[in-house]
């Protein structure tokens, strides 16, 4: 299966279970991998046979920035539903990184979703 990959999409979201997280937007970094057959779009040079990745980027950013989730898992489920709503997308994976989420973690906490 072919892939379209959107790497390091940065969004600012209200997300978290702690009281202070409910008041302040935090940067999240998403990587989206969409699995679909790119052959027909490539052969015909026709965007309607693929997905418009600029639209995907915009819609995922809007979803994250205009919603209020407590869990990364809930945001991931919402993004998954959005991505699988595009007919050519057969499967995909989502990685959501929340930098500096843990006091003793030097870099990040992340969740990964893979769906078909």
BALO-743379 format. One record per residue: x negated, z, y of N, C-alpha, C, CB in turn; residue in three letters. Coordinates in Angstrom, 2 decimals. Glycine has a CB too. Layout:
BEGIN
<n.px->X; n.pz->Z; n.py->Y; ca.px->X; ca.pz->Z; ca.py->Y; c.px->X; c.pz->Z; c.py->Y; cb.px->X; cb.pz->Z; cb.py->Y; code->ALA>
...
//
This chain:
BEGIN
<n.px->-0.86; n.pz->0.00; n.py->-1.18; ca.px->0.00; ca.pz->0.00; ca.py->0.00; c.px->-0.90; c.pz->0.00; c.py->1.24; cb.px->0.98; cb.pz->1.24; cb.py->0.00; code->UNK>
<n.px->-0.49; n.pz->-0.72; n.py->2.25; ca.px->-1.22; ca.pz->-0.79; ca.py->3.51; c.px->-0.87; c.pz->0.41; c.py->4.36; cb.px->-0.90; cb.pz->-2.11; cb.py->4.26; code->UNK>
<n.px->-1.66; n.pz->0.64; n.py->5.41; ca.px->-1.43; ca.pz->1.80; ca.py->6.27; c.px->-1.60; c.pz->1.46; c.py->7.74; cb.px->-2.36; cb.pz->2.94; cb.py->5.90; code->UNK>
<n.px->-0.80; n.pz->2.09; n.py->8.55; ca.px->-1.03; ca.pz->2.17; ca.py->9.98; c.px->-1.37; c.pz->3.63; c.py->10.24; cb.px->0.23; cb.pz->1.69; cb.py->10.84; code->UNK>
<n.px->-2.48; n.pz->3.88; n.py->10.90; ca.px->-2.94; ca.pz->5.24; ca.py->11.15; c.px->-3.01; c.pz->5.49; c.py->12.65; cb.px->-4.33; cb.pz->5.49; cb.py->10.50; code->UNK>
<n.px->-2.35; n.pz->6.55; n.py->13.08; ca.px->-2.44; ca.pz->7.03; ca.py->14.46; c.px->-3.16; c.pz->8.36; c.py->14.38; cb.px->-1.01; cb.pz->7.16; cb.py->15.16; code->UNK>
<n.px->-4.37; n.pz->8.38; n.py->14.89; ca.px->-5.24; ca.pz->9.55; ca.py->14.75; c.px->-5.36; c.pz->10.31; c.py->16.07; cb.px->-6.63; cb.pz->9.13; cb.py->14.24; code->UNK>
<n.px->-5.29; n.pz->11.63; n.py->15.97; ca.px->-5.53; ca.pz->12.52; ca.py->17.11; c.px->-4.55; c.pz->12.31; c.py->18.27; cb.px->-6.94; cb.pz->12.31; cb.py->17.62; code->UNK>
<n.px->-3.29; n.pz->12.22; n.py->17.92; ca.px->-2.23; ca.pz->12.18; ca.py->18.94; c.px->-2.05; c.pz->13.59; c.py->19.47; cb.px->-0.88; cb.pz->11.61; cb.py->18.35; code->UNK>
<n.px->-2.32; n.pz->13.77; n.py->20.74; ca.px->-2.24; ca.pz->15.10; ca.py->21.35; c.px->-0.89; c.pz->15.28; c.py->22.03; cb.px->-3.39; cb.pz->15.30; cb.py->22.38; code->UNK>
<n.px->-0.25; n.pz->16.41; n.py->21.71; ca.px->1.03; ca.pz->16.76; ca.py->22.32; c.px->0.97; c.pz->18.22; c.py->22.73; cb.px->2.21; cb.pz->16.50; cb.py->21.34; code->UNK>
<n.px->1.79; n.pz->18.57; n.py->23.70; ca.px->1.91; ca.pz->19.97; ca.py->24.13; c.px->3.30; c.pz->20.44; c.py->23.73; cb.px->1.67; cb.pz->20.13; cb.py->25.67; code->UNK>
<n.px->3.35; n.pz->21.46; n.py->22.90; ca.px->4.62; ca.pz->21.89; ca.py->22.33; c.px->4.79; c.pz->23.40; c.py->22.43; cb.px->4.73; cb.pz->21.44; cb.py->20.87; code->UNK>
<n.px->6.05; n.pz->23.81; n.py->22.52; ca.px->6.38; ca.pz->25.22; ca.py->22.34; c.px->6.52; c.pz->25.44; c.py->20.85; cb.px->7.71; cb.pz->25.62; cb.py->23.12; code->UNK>
<n.px->5.58; n.pz->26.16; n.py->20.27; ca.px->5.61; ca.pz->26.35; ca.py->18.83; c.px->4.91; c.pz->27.66; c.py->18.49; cb.px->4.94; cb.pz->25.17; cb.py->18.09; code->UNK>
<n.px->5.49; n.pz->28.39; n.py->17.58; ca.px->4.86; ca.pz->29.64; ca.py->17.14; c.px->5.88; c.pz->30.74; c.py->16.93; cb.px->3.82; cb.pz->30.09; cb.py->18.14; code->UNK>
<n.px->5.44; n.pz->31.77; n.py->16.21; ca.px->6.33; ca.pz->32.88; ca.py->15.90; c.px->6.07; c.pz->34.10; c.py->16.78; cb.px->6.17; cb.pz->33.26; cb.py->14.45; code->UNK>
<n.px->4.96; n.pz->34.11; n.py->17.47; ca.px->4.64; ca.pz->35.25; ca.py->18.33; c.px->5.34; c.pz->35.13; c.py->19.68; cb.px->3.12; cb.pz->35.36; cb.py->18.53; code->UNK>
<n.px->5.72; n.pz->36.24; n.py->20.29; ca.px->6.44; ca.pz->36.18; ca.py->21.57; c.px->5.71; c.pz->35.36; c.py->22.64; cb.px->6.67; cb.pz->37.58; cb.py->22.09; code->UNK>
<n.px->4.40; n.pz->35.52; n.py->22.75; ca.px->3.67; ca.pz->34.78; ca.py->23.78; c.px->3.66; c.pz->33.27; c.py->23.50; cb.px->2.23; cb.pz->35.30; cb.py->23.88; code->UNK>
<n.px->3.82; n.pz->32.89; n.py->22.23; ca.px->3.86; ca.pz->31.47; ca.py->21.90; c.px->5.18; c.pz->30.83; c.py->22.30; cb.px->3.63; cb.pz->31.28; cb.py->20.41; code->UNK>
<n.px->6.19; n.pz->31.65; n.py->22.49; ca.px->7.50; ca.pz->31.14; ca.py->22.88; c.px->7.55; c.pz->30.80; c.py->24.38; cb.px->8.58; cb.pz->32.16; cb.py->22.53; code->UNK>
<n.px->6.54; n.pz->31.22; n.py->25.12; ca.px->6.53; ca.pz->31.06; ca.py->26.57; c.px->5.56; c.pz->30.00; c.py->27.09; cb.px->6.22; cb.pz->32.35; cb.py->27.21; code->UNK>
<n.px->4.58; n.pz->29.64; n.py->26.27; ca.px->3.50; ca.pz->28.78; ca.py->26.75; c.px->3.30; c.pz->27.62; c.py->25.78; cb.px->2.19; cb.pz->29.59; cb.py->26.91; code->UNK>
<n.px->3.25; n.pz->26.42; n.py->26.34; ca.px->2.99; ca.pz->25.24; ca.py->25.51; c.px->1.57; c.pz->25.27; c.py->24.98; cb.px->3.24; cb.pz->23.95; cb.py->26.32; code->UNK>
<n.px->1.42; n.pz->24.78; n.py->23.76; ca.px->0.12; ca.pz->24.72; ca.py->23.12; c.px->-0.18; c.pz->23.28; c.py->22.71; cb.px->0.05; cb.pz->25.66; cb.py->21.89; code->UNK>
<n.px->-1.45; n.pz->22.94; n.py->22.75; ca.px->-1.88; ca.pz->21.61; ca.py->22.33; c.px->-1.86; c.pz->21.55; c.py->20.80; cb.px->-3.31; cb.pz->21.28; cb.py->22.87; code->UNK>
<n.px->-1.24; n.pz->20.51; n.py->20.28; ca.px->-1.27; ca.pz->20.20; ca.py->18.86; c.px->-1.88; c.pz->18.81; c.py->18.71; cb.px->0.16; cb.pz->20.27; cb.py->18.21; code->UNK>
<n.px->-2.54; n.pz->18.58; n.py->17.61; ca.px->-3.16; ca.pz->17.29; ca.py->17.36; c.px->-2.59; c.pz->16.75; c.py->16.05; cb.px->-4.72; cb.pz->17.40; cb.py->17.30; code->UNK>
<n.px->-1.97; n.pz->15.59; n.py->16.12; ca.px->-1.32; ca.pz->15.00; ca.py->14.96; c.px->-2.06; c.pz->13.75; c.py->14.51; cb.px->0.14; cb.pz->14.68; cb.py->15.26; code->UNK>
<n.px->-2.16; n.pz->13.58; n.py->13.21; ca.px->-2.61; ca.pz->12.32; ca.py->12.63; c.px->-1.49; c.pz->11.84; c.py->11.73; cb.px->-3.98; cb.pz->12.48; cb.py->11.84; code->UNK>
<n.px->-1.06; n.pz->10.61; n.py->11.95; ca.px->0.05; ca.pz->10.03; ca.py->11.20; c.px->-0.48; c.pz->8.85; c.py->10.39; cb.px->1.19; cb.pz->9.58; cb.py->12.15; code->UNK>
<n.px->-0.15; n.pz->8.81; n.py->9.12; ca.px->-0.49; ca.pz->7.68; ca.py->8.27; c.px->0.80; c.pz->7.12; c.py->7.71; cb.px->-1.48; cb.pz->8.09; cb.py->7.12; code->UNK>
<n.px->1.13; n.pz->5.91; n.py->8.11; ca.px->2.36; ca.pz->5.26; ca.py->7.67; c.px->2.00; c.pz->4.24; c.py->6.60; cb.px->3.09; cb.pz->4.58; cb.py->8.86; code->UNK>
<n.px->2.62; n.pz->4.35; n.py->5.45; ca.px->2.37; ca.pz->3.41; ca.py->4.36; c.px->3.50; c.pz->2.38; c.py->4.33; cb.px->2.25; cb.pz->4.15; cb.py->3.00; code->UNK>
<n.px->3.11; n.pz->1.11; n.py->4.41; ca.px->4.06; ca.pz->0.02; ca.py->4.40; c.px->3.33; c.pz->-1.26; c.py->4.02; cb.px->4.77; cb.pz->-0.13; cb.py->5.78; code->UNK>
<n.px->4.08; n.pz->-2.28; n.py->3.69; ca.px->3.50; ca.pz->-3.58; ca.py->3.36; c.px->3.30; c.pz->-4.35; c.py->4.66; cb.px->4.41; cb.pz->-4.37; cb.py->2.36; code->UNK>
<n.px->2.04; n.pz->-4.52; n.py->5.05; ca.px->1.72; ca.pz->-5.23; ca.py->6.29; c.px->1.56; c.pz->-6.73; c.py->6.08; cb.px->0.46; cb.pz->-4.67; cb.py->6.90; code->UNK>
<n.px->1.64; n.pz->-7.19; n.py->4.82; ca.px->1.46; ca.pz->-8.61; ca.py->4.52; c.px->2.42; c.pz->-9.53; c.py->5.26; cb.px->1.62; cb.pz->-8.82; cb.py->3.06; code->UNK>
<n.px->3.72; n.pz->-9.29; n.py->5.17; ca.px->4.65; ca.pz->-10.18; ca.py->5.86; c.px->4.42; c.pz->-10.25; c.py->7.38; cb.px->6.07; cb.pz->-9.74; cb.py->5.58; code->UNK>
<n.px->4.17; n.pz->-9.11; n.py->8.01; ca.px->3.92; ca.pz->-9.10; ca.py->9.46; c.px->2.64; c.pz->-9.85; c.py->9.79; cb.px->3.85; cb.pz->-7.66; cb.py->9.99; code->UNK>
<n.px->1.61; n.pz->-9.66; n.py->8.96; ca.px->0.34; ca.pz->-10.34; ca.py->9.20; c.px->0.44; c.pz->-11.84; c.py->9.01; cb.px->-0.72; cb.pz->-9.79; cb.py->8.28; code->UNK>
<n.px->1.16; n.pz->-12.25; n.py->7.98; ca.px->1.31; ca.pz->-13.69; ca.py->7.72; c.px->2.14; c.pz->-14.38; c.py->8.79; cb.px->1.95; cb.pz->-13.91; cb.py->6.36; code->UNK>
<n.px->3.19; n.pz->-13.72; n.py->9.25; ca.px->4.08; ca.pz->-14.33; ca.py->10.24; c.px->3.68; c.pz->-14.02; c.py->11.68; cb.px->5.50; cb.pz->-13.87; cb.py->10.01; code->UNK>
<n.px->2.74; n.pz->-13.08; n.py->11.86; ca.px->2.35; ca.pz->-12.63; ca.py->13.20; c.px->3.58; c.pz->-12.17; c.py->13.98; cb.px->1.62; cb.pz->-13.77; cb.py->13.97; code->UNK>
<n.px->4.39; n.pz->-11.32; n.py->13.30; ca.px->5.69; ca.pz->-10.93; ca.py->13.81; c.px->5.84; c.pz->-9.41; c.py->13.76; cb.px->6.82; cb.pz->-11.61; cb.py->13.01; code->UNK>
<n.px->5.91; n.pz->-8.78; n.py->14.92; ca.px->6.02; ca.pz->-7.32; ca.py->15.00; c.px->7.30; c.pz->-6.80; c.py->14.36; cb.px->5.97; cb.pz->-6.89; cb.py->16.45; code->UNK>
<n.px->8.36; n.pz->-7.58; n.py->14.34; ca.px->9.62; ca.pz->-7.10; ca.py->13.76; c.px->9.50; c.pz->-6.87; c.py->12.25; cb.px->10.73; cb.pz->-8.10; cb.py->14.04; code->UNK>
<n.px->8.43; n.pz->-7.36; n.py->11.64; ca.px->8.22; ca.pz->-7.15; ca.py->10.21; c.px->7.30; c.pz->-5.97; c.py->9.94; cb.px->7.64; cb.pz->-8.41; cb.py->9.57; code->UNK>
<n.px->6.93; n.pz->-5.26; n.py->10.99; ca.px->6.07; ca.pz->-4.08; ca.py->10.89; c.px->6.74; c.pz->-2.96; c.py->11.67; cb.px->4.62; cb.pz->-4.37; cb.py->11.45; code->UNK>
<n.px->5.95; n.pz->-2.06; n.py->12.21; ca.px->6.45; ca.pz->-1.03; ca.py->13.13; c.px->5.60; c.pz->-1.07; c.py->14.38; cb.px->6.43; cb.pz->0.39; cb.py->12.47; code->UNK>
<n.px->6.23; n.pz->-0.80; n.py->15.50; ca.px->5.54; ca.pz->-0.77; ca.py->16.79; c.px->4.89; c.pz->0.60; c.py->16.93; cb.px->6.53; cb.pz->-1.07; cb.py->17.99; code->UNK>
<n.px->3.57; n.pz->0.66; n.py->16.76; ca.px->2.92; ca.pz->1.97; ca.py->16.76; c.px->2.93; c.pz->2.63; c.py->18.13; cb.px->1.50; cb.pz->1.84; cb.py->16.28; code->UNK>
<n.px->3.07; n.pz->1.86; n.py->19.20; ca.px->3.21; ca.pz->2.50; ca.py->20.52; c.px->4.56; c.pz->3.20; c.py->20.62; cb.px->3.06; cb.pz->1.46; cb.py->21.66; code->UNK>
<n.px->5.59; n.pz->2.64; n.py->19.99; ca.px->6.90; ca.pz->3.30; ca.py->19.96; c.px->6.84; c.pz->4.57; c.py->19.10; cb.px->7.98; cb.pz->2.34; cb.py->19.41; code->UNK>
<n.px->6.15; n.pz->4.48; n.py->17.97; ca.px->5.99; ca.pz->5.67; ca.py->17.10; c.px->5.29; c.pz->6.77; c.py->17.89; cb.px->5.18; cb.pz->5.31; cb.py->15.81; code->UNK>
<n.px->4.21; n.pz->6.43; n.py->18.56; ca.px->3.46; ca.pz->7.42; ca.py->19.34; c.px->4.38; c.pz->8.08; c.py->20.38; cb.px->2.25; cb.pz->6.75; cb.py->20.04; code->UNK>
<n.px->5.12; n.pz->7.27; n.py->21.10; ca.px->6.01; ca.pz->7.79; ca.py->22.15; c.px->7.09; c.pz->8.68; c.py->21.57; cb.px->6.64; cb.pz->6.64; cb.py->22.92; code->UNK>
<n.px->7.73; n.pz->8.25; n.py->20.49; ca.px->8.83; ca.pz->9.02; ca.py->19.91; c.px->8.37; c.pz->10.33; c.py->19.29; cb.px->9.55; cb.pz->8.20; cb.py->18.87; code->UNK>
<n.px->7.22; n.pz->10.32; n.py->18.63; ca.px->6.68; ca.pz->11.55; ca.py->18.05; c.px->6.29; c.pz->12.52; c.py->19.16; cb.px->5.46; cb.pz->11.25; cb.py->17.13; code->UNK>
<n.px->5.66; n.pz->12.02; n.py->20.21; ca.px->5.29; ca.pz->12.88; ca.py->21.34; c.px->6.53; c.pz->13.48; c.py->21.99; cb.px->4.46; cb.pz->12.09; cb.py->22.38; code->UNK>
<n.px->7.55; n.pz->12.67; n.py->22.20; ca.px->8.80; ca.pz->13.17; ca.py->22.79; c.px->9.43; c.pz->14.24; c.py->21.90; cb.px->9.80; cb.pz->12.02; cb.py->23.00; code->UNK>
<n.px->9.46; n.pz->13.99; n.py->20.61; ca.px->10.02; ca.pz->14.97; ca.py->19.67; c.px->9.28; c.pz->16.30; c.py->19.78; cb.px->9.95; cb.pz->14.44; cb.py->18.23; code->UNK>
<n.px->7.96; n.pz->16.25; n.py->19.73; ca.px->7.17; ca.pz->17.48; ca.py->19.77; c.px->7.29; c.pz->18.19; c.py->21.11; cb.px->5.71; cb.pz->17.17; cb.py->19.49; code->UNK>
<n.px->7.29; n.pz->17.44; n.py->22.19; ca.px->7.27; ca.pz->18.05; ca.py->23.51; c.px->8.64; c.pz->18.50; c.py->23.99; cb.px->6.70; cb.pz->17.08; cb.py->24.50; code->UNK>
<n.px->9.71; n.pz->17.95; n.py->23.42; ca.px->11.06; ca.pz->18.31; ca.py->23.85; c.px->11.78; c.pz->19.23; c.py->22.88; cb.px->11.88; cb.pz->17.07; cb.py->24.06; code->UNK>
<n.px->11.08; n.pz->19.66; n.py->21.84; ca.px->11.68; ca.pz->20.56; ca.py->20.85; c.px->11.03; c.pz->21.92; c.py->20.94; cb.px->11.53; cb.pz->19.98; cb.py->19.42; code->UNK>
<n.px->11.60; n.pz->22.85; n.py->20.23; ca.px->11.04; ca.pz->24.20; ca.py->20.19; c.px->11.11; c.pz->24.68; c.py->18.74; cb.px->11.81; cb.pz->25.18; cb.py->21.15; code->UNK>
<n.px->9.98; n.pz->24.61; n.py->18.07; ca.px->9.91; ca.pz->25.03; ca.py->16.67; c.px->9.10; c.pz->26.32; c.py->16.57; cb.px->9.29; cb.pz->23.92; cb.py->15.78; code->UNK>
<n.px->9.43; n.pz->27.12; n.py->15.60; ca.px->8.62; ca.pz->28.30; ca.py->15.31; c.px->7.46; c.pz->27.93; c.py->14.39; cb.px->9.48; cb.pz->29.41; cb.py->14.67; code->UNK>
<n.px->7.70; n.pz->27.04; n.py->13.45; ca.px->6.70; ca.pz->26.74; ca.py->12.42; c.px->6.19; c.pz->25.30; c.py->12.53; cb.px->7.30; cb.pz->26.97; cb.py->11.04; code->UNK>
<n.px->4.90; n.pz->25.12; n.py->12.25; ca.px->4.34; ca.pz->23.78; ca.py->12.13; c.px->5.07; c.pz->23.01; c.py->11.03; cb.px->2.82; cb.pz->23.85; cb.py->11.83; code->UNK>
<n.px->5.47; n.pz->23.72; n.py->10.00; ca.px->6.18; ca.pz->23.11; ca.py->8.89; c.px->7.49; c.pz->22.47; c.py->9.36; cb.px->6.46; cb.pz->24.15; cb.py->7.79; code->UNK>
<n.px->8.19; n.pz->23.12; n.py->10.28; ca.px->9.45; ca.pz->22.58; ca.py->10.80; c.px->9.20; c.pz->21.34; c.py->11.66; cb.px->10.20; cb.pz->23.66; cb.py->11.62; code->UNK>
<n.px->8.18; n.pz->21.39; n.py->12.48; ca.px->7.82; ca.pz->20.20; ca.py->13.27; c.px->7.43; c.pz->19.07; c.py->12.33; cb.px->6.65; cb.pz->20.52; cb.py->14.25; code->UNK>
<n.px->6.65; n.pz->19.36; n.py->11.30; ca.px->6.26; ca.pz->18.33; ca.py->10.34; c.px->7.45; c.pz->17.70; c.py->9.64; cb.px->5.33; cb.pz->18.91; cb.py->9.31; code->UNK>
<n.px->8.43; n.pz->18.51; n.py->9.29; ca.px->9.64; ca.pz->17.99; ca.py->8.64; c.px->10.41; c.pz->17.07; c.py->9.59; cb.px->10.54; cb.pz->19.15; cb.py->8.19; code->UNK>
<n.px->10.47; n.pz->17.43; n.py->10.86; ca.px->11.17; ca.pz->16.59; ca.py->11.84; c.px->10.43; c.pz->15.27; c.py->12.07; cb.px->11.33; cb.pz->17.35; cb.py->13.18; code->UNK>
<n.px->9.11; n.pz->15.33; n.py->12.14; ca.px->8.31; ca.pz->14.11; ca.py->12.31; c.px->8.45; c.pz->13.22; c.py->11.08; cb.px->6.82; cb.pz->14.45; cb.py->12.57; code->UNK>
<n.px->8.42; n.pz->13.82; n.py->9.89; ca.px->8.59; ca.pz->13.06; ca.py->8.65; c.px->9.92; c.pz->12.31; c.py->8.65; cb.px->8.51; cb.pz->13.98; cb.py->7.43; code->UNK>
<n.px->10.97; n.pz->12.99; n.py->9.04; ca.px->12.30; ca.pz->12.37; ca.py->9.08; c.px->12.31; c.pz->11.20; c.py->10.06; cb.px->13.38; cb.pz->13.40; cb.py->9.48; code->UNK>
<n.px->11.69; n.pz->11.38; n.py->11.21; ca.px->11.62; ca.pz->10.30; ca.py->12.19; c.px->10.87; c.pz->9.09; c.py->11.63; cb.px->10.94; cb.pz->10.80; cb.py->13.48; code->UNK>
<n.px->9.70; n.pz->9.32; n.py->11.02; ca.px->8.88; ca.pz->8.22; ca.py->10.51; c.px->9.55; c.pz->7.48; c.py->9.37; cb.px->7.53; cb.pz->8.75; cb.py->10.06; code->UNK>
<n.px->10.17; n.pz->8.22; n.py->8.46; ca.px->10.83; ca.pz->7.57; ca.py->7.33; c.px->12.11; c.pz->6.86; c.py->7.74; cb.px->11.12; cb.pz->8.58; cb.py->6.24; code->UNK>
<n.px->12.54; n.pz->7.05; n.py->8.99; ca.px->13.70; ca.pz->6.35; ca.py->9.52; c.px->13.39; c.pz->4.91; c.py->9.91; cb.px->14.23; cb.pz->7.08; cb.py->10.72; code->UNK>
<n.px->12.13; n.pz->4.54; n.py->9.90; ca.px->11.74; ca.pz->3.15; ca.py->10.15; c.px->11.75; c.pz->2.42; c.py->8.82; cb.px->10.32; cb.pz->3.07; cb.py->10.84; code->UNK>
<n.px->12.63; n.pz->1.42; n.py->8.64; ca.px->12.82; ca.pz->0.79; ca.py->7.34; c.px->11.54; c.pz->0.29; c.py->6.65; cb.px->13.73; cb.pz->-0.35; cb.py->7.50; code->UNK>
<n.px->10.57; n.pz->-0.29; n.py->7.34; ca.px->9.41; ca.pz->-0.76; ca.py->6.57; c.px->8.53; c.pz->0.36; c.py->6.03; cb.px->8.58; cb.pz->-1.68; cb.py->7.42; code->UNK>
<n.px->8.67; n.pz->1.58; n.py->6.56; ca.px->7.79; ca.pz->2.68; ca.py->6.15; c.px->8.28; c.pz->3.21; c.py->4.80; cb.px->7.77; cb.pz->3.82; cb.py->7.22; code->UNK>
<n.px->7.42; n.pz->3.07; n.py->3.79; ca.px->7.77; ca.pz->3.51; ca.py->2.43; c.px->7.35; c.pz->4.94; c.py->2.17; cb.px->7.12; cb.pz->2.59; cb.py->1.41; code->UNK>
<n.px->6.26; n.pz->5.37; n.py->2.82; ca.px->5.73; ca.pz->6.71; ca.py->2.62; c.px->4.75; c.pz->6.98; c.py->3.75; cb.px->5.03; cb.pz->6.85; cb.py->1.21; code->UNK>
<n.px->4.23; n.pz->8.18; n.py->3.74; ca.px->3.26; ca.pz->8.49; ca.py->4.77; c.px->2.78; c.pz->9.92; c.py->4.67; cb.px->3.83; cb.pz->8.24; cb.py->6.13; code->UNK>
<n.px->1.83; n.pz->10.22; n.py->5.53; ca.px->1.35; ca.pz->11.60; ca.py->5.61; c.px->1.20; c.pz->11.99; c.py->7.06; cb.px->0.02; cb.pz->11.76; cb.py->4.85; code->UNK>
<n.px->1.35; n.pz->13.27; n.py->7.30; ca.px->1.29; ca.pz->13.85; ca.py->8.64; c.px->0.35; c.pz->15.04; c.py->8.57; cb.px->2.71; cb.pz->14.27; cb.py->9.17; code->UNK>
<n.px->-0.58; n.pz->15.09; n.py->9.48; ca.px->-1.46; ca.pz->16.26; ca.py->9.61; c.px->-1.24; c.pz->16.81; c.py->11.01; cb.px->-3.00; cb.pz->15.88; cb.py->9.36; code->UNK>
<n.px->-0.91; n.pz->18.08; n.py->11.10; ca.px->-0.72; ca.pz->18.74; ca.py->12.38; c.px->-1.76; c.pz->19.84; c.py->12.50; cb.px->0.73; cb.pz->19.31; cb.py->12.53; code->UNK>
<n.px->-2.55; n.pz->19.77; n.py->13.53; ca.px->-3.61; ca.pz->20.74; ca.py->13.78; c.px->-3.20; c.pz->21.59; c.py->14.98; cb.px->-4.98; cb.pz->20.04; cb.py->14.01; code->UNK>
<n.px->-3.36; n.pz->22.89; n.py->14.81; ca.px->-3.11; ca.pz->23.84; ca.py->15.90; c.px->-4.46; c.pz->24.53; c.py->16.18; cb.px->-1.96; cb.pz->24.89; cb.py->15.54; code->UNK>
<n.px->-5.20; n.pz->24.00; n.py->17.16; ca.px->-6.52; ca.pz->24.58; ca.py->17.45; c.px->-6.41; c.pz->26.04; c.py->17.89; cb.px->-7.24; cb.pz->23.77; cb.py->18.54; code->UNK>
<n.px->-7.38; n.pz->26.82; n.py->17.50; ca.px->-7.49; ca.pz->28.22; ca.py->17.91; c.px->-6.25; c.pz->29.05; c.py->17.58; cb.px->-7.76; cb.pz->28.29; cb.py->19.40; code->UNK>
<n.px->-5.59; n.pz->28.70; n.py->16.49; ca.px->-4.38; ca.pz->29.44; ca.py->16.11; c.px->-4.69; c.pz->30.81; c.py->15.52; cb.px->-3.56; cb.pz->28.63; cb.py->15.13; code->UNK>
<n.px->-5.84; n.pz->30.92; n.py->14.89; ca.px->-6.22; ca.pz->32.18; ca.py->14.27; c.px->-7.41; c.pz->32.79; c.py->15.02; cb.px->-6.56; cb.pz->31.98; cb.py->12.78; code->UNK>
<n.px->-7.37; n.pz->34.07; n.py->15.18; ca.px->-8.41; ca.pz->34.77; ca.py->15.94; c.px->-9.80; c.pz->34.58; c.py->15.33; cb.px->-8.08; cb.pz->36.24; cb.py->16.02; code->UNK>
<n.px->-9.91; n.pz->34.62; n.py->14.01; ca.px->-11.21; ca.pz->34.56; ca.py->13.35; c.px->-11.57; c.pz->33.18; c.py->12.82; cb.px->-11.25; cb.pz->35.53; cb.py->12.24; code->UNK>
<n.px->-10.74; n.pz->32.20; n.py->13.07; ca.px->-11.04; ca.pz->30.84; ca.py->12.66; c.px->-11.74; c.pz->30.14; c.py->13.81; cb.px->-9.75; cb.pz->30.06; cb.py->12.25; code->UNK>
<n.px->-12.85; n.pz->29.53; n.py->13.51; ca.px->-13.64; ca.pz->28.89; ca.py->14.55; c.px->-12.99; c.pz->27.62; c.py->15.09; cb.px->-15.01; cb.pz->28.58; cb.py->14.03; code->UNK>
<n.px->-12.19; n.pz->26.96; n.py->14.29; ca.px->-11.73; ca.pz->25.65; ca.py->14.71; c.px->-10.20; c.pz->25.53; c.py->14.75; cb.px->-12.28; cb.pz->24.61; cb.py->13.80; code->UNK>
<n.px->-9.54; n.pz->25.61; n.py->13.59; ca.px->-8.14; ca.pz->25.21; ca.py->13.58; c.px->-7.41; c.pz->25.74; c.py->12.35; cb.px->-8.03; cb.pz->23.70; cb.py->13.63; code->UNK>
<n.px->-6.09; n.pz->25.61; n.py->12.45; ca.px->-5.22; ca.pz->25.72; ca.py->11.29; c.px->-4.47; c.pz->24.39; c.py->11.23; cb.px->-4.22; cb.pz->26.98; cb.py->11.38; code->UNK>
<n.px->-4.22; n.pz->23.88; n.py->10.06; ca.px->-3.55; ca.pz->22.58; ca.py->9.94; c.px->-2.58; c.pz->22.61; c.py->8.78; cb.px->-4.58; cb.pz->21.43; cb.py->9.75; code->UNK>
<n.px->-1.56; n.pz->21.79; n.py->8.89; ca.px->-0.65; ca.pz->21.56; ca.py->7.77; c.px->-0.62; c.pz->20.07; c.py->7.51; cb.px->0.80; cb.pz->22.12; cb.py->8.06; code->UNK>
<n.px->-0.52; n.pz->19.70; n.py->6.24; ca.px->-0.46; ca.pz->18.31; ca.py->5.82; c.px->0.82; c.pz->18.08; c.py->5.05; cb.px->-1.69; cb.pz->17.93; cb.py->4.98; code->UNK>
<n.px->1.48; n.pz->16.97; n.py->5.31; ca.px->2.67; ca.pz->16.55; ca.py->4.58; c.px->2.42; c.pz->15.17; c.py->4.02; cb.px->3.93; cb.pz->16.56; cb.py->5.50; code->UNK>
<n.px->2.77; n.pz->14.94; n.py->2.78; ca.px->2.71; ca.pz->13.61; ca.py->2.21; c.px->4.05; c.pz->13.36; c.py->1.53; cb.px->1.51; cb.pz->13.46; cb.py->1.20; code->UNK>
<n.px->4.69; n.pz->12.28; n.py->1.93; ca.px->6.01; ca.pz->11.97; ca.py->1.39; c.px->6.11; c.pz->10.50; c.py->1.03; cb.px->7.11; cb.pz->12.34; cb.py->2.40; code->UNK>
<n.px->6.90; n.pz->10.25; n.py->0.03; ca.px->7.15; ca.pz->8.86; ca.py->-0.36; c.px->8.61; c.pz->8.59; c.py->-0.43; cb.px->6.50; cb.pz->8.55; cb.py->-1.70; code->UNK>
//
